[in-house]
Amino acid sequence: MKVTEIEVHQITPEYEDWIAYQLNHYSGPASRTVYVAHTDDGRVGLGEGGRPEPQEVIDQYIGTNPFKWVGDETSLALGTAMYDLMGQAAGVPVYQLFGQKSRSWVPVSSWTVSTHPPRMAEAVERYAAQGYTWMKFHLSPFENVFDQTEAMEGVAPKGFRIHYDFTGGGTDDYMPELLGKLAQSPIAGCFEDCIDAGDTLASIDLRRRIPLPIVRHQAPLEATYEVLMGAGDVYMRGHQKIGAAMRCAGLFDAGKIPFMLQNVGGTITRAMTAHMMAVFPTATFHFVTTTEIYKSDVVQEKLDPVNGFVRVPEAPGLGLTLDRDALERLKDLELPPQAPWIIKSRFANGSMMYNRYDPANTRHFLIRPDWRGGLVPMSYDAPIETEYWDNDGTPAFREMLERIEREGMVLERG
């Protein structure tokens, strides 16, 4: 069996209508790349990722037997397609290529963006109704996290939990105090990357102080020595190559440390992630793929949760069937341009703060404005309310946008 061709398709997946507005302001429209790998015996394997792999990477797979790529450390997306082909050729589900199955149902989390409290509450309601029991989001200092939490508490069913991702901090908050207050909420579930990842000793200290799990995603020592030092209760491995994830899984198993995978994408990504999570012994924490934010996909099957778990497919390979018509339709959709808009924030004393989103990196500006520099120190607990000021064609919008571009940020007394 040899790989004879790999189709590369760039698609524009459609966001679910209810979440499209905040997603388009948070990170803007996005594209994905779908790979369809063919073999000389007529098999078809599927993979997907973000930006297309360079042609020289794709060419490495052409003419090879898919089994050459066991433990692939070249491309997660193309490695996924190879595992799909391997499983089909062997007549077994992908998880059997990793080892003995530890679980048939794998915990999964939903995902949303940091936005206004009523919209956060809507996300909880919708995801709970879809069968999720966890929801992850990146905190933003442009919103007050306690206002968001209070809104979510009002609608969350019993047992629903929030995964707070601090993206390494970047504010002037004293984290032991902030996390201690958040931990009192009945919906608080865990805290990810609360501080700079390089401060291992501070992370160890947080574990002693905070009664909820401290999740380590960013690991400067590649989740090795700091794992043995006890820096985190739970580890997350995000977008790792397959072989690297396997090595980490072995270390976590040796230390009896829970971990999770986070690989963003559609149902192809969700299926591959579920297969891996099914085997690794301590992969007991909810995985994240953000598949739920899309209303359309390129495969016929769906992996929807039941009471917070998805069933691992048992068909050979990934257990998915390409929907060629859906693929062609999503290929034909054009990625819409991101129109300029202004982040308009009001403090409790009436002061106003205006920022323009960063066209090159919208998402990171909203969660880590300190990376751009030039802003005032910010806090997740500031008495702040924010709205999205879209271009309404008024002179006021145009004048404020020009002023922000000159000054970097506008701060006015109320």
Beta strands, then each sheet from edge to edge (+ up, - down):
strand 1: 3-11
strand 2: 32-39
strand 3: 44-49
strand 4: 105-107
strand 5: 110-111
strand 6: 134-138
strand 7: 161-165
strand 8: 188-192
strand 9: 214-216
strand 10: 234-238
strand 11: 259-262
strand 12: 309-311
strand 13: 341-347
strand 14: 352-356
strand 15: 384-390
strand 16: 410-412
sheet 1: 1+ 2- 3+
sheet 2: 4+ 12-
sheet 3: 5+ 6+ 7+ 8+ 9+ 10+ 11+
sheet 4: 15+ 13- 14+ 16-
end
